């Protein structure tokens, strides 16, 4: 599997706020915010439920990864999808850093992936409570 997820009982905007706050608590900022549903509407004129892709980055961890392997940037940032289930809840789907660990045989990059995974698992746990 390449992700882990949690459902949050909240409106879409509330879910975005909760995810952003939980990420911040673990040292992640949101570098990119892609309105996927809005883009699909604009480019293809197809209506979709709200769906955003947040590019989460923990600068110290990202720096460690790139210091260990200058090409590790292709694995960054960690994407977090927030999608409206249209039933009063939203799904939060978080990229699993462990899923890409085999793409590098660098032990220092693996250490960073483990740390990122631990932090993102805590984000998931925070959203569950």
C-alpha positions, 0 to 999 in steps of 0.5 A: 500500500502507498498510503494510510487514511482516516475519516474525519467527521467535519465539513471540508473546510474544517477538515483542511484546518484540522489536517493543517494544524495536525501537520504543523504540530509534527513540524510539517508545513503545507508547501503546495495546495492543489485544488484538484476538483477545481482544476478538473472543473476548469479544464474538463468541465467535470464536477467532482466533490471537493478534493485537495492535495496538500504538499506537506514538508518538514524542512529539517527532514527534507534537508536531511534527505537531500543531504543524504541523496541529492536526488531525494527531492523527487520524493518530496513533499509528502502528499496529503489528500483531503476529499469530501465524502459528501456525508458530513465526513472527509477522508484524509489520505496520507502518502506512506513514506515507507512505500517509497523507501525501496526506491533508495538504497541509502540508509540515511534516506531510510532513516528520514523516511522512518522519522517522517512515517512516525510523524505522519502516523501521529498526524493520523492518530491526532485526526482520529481523536 
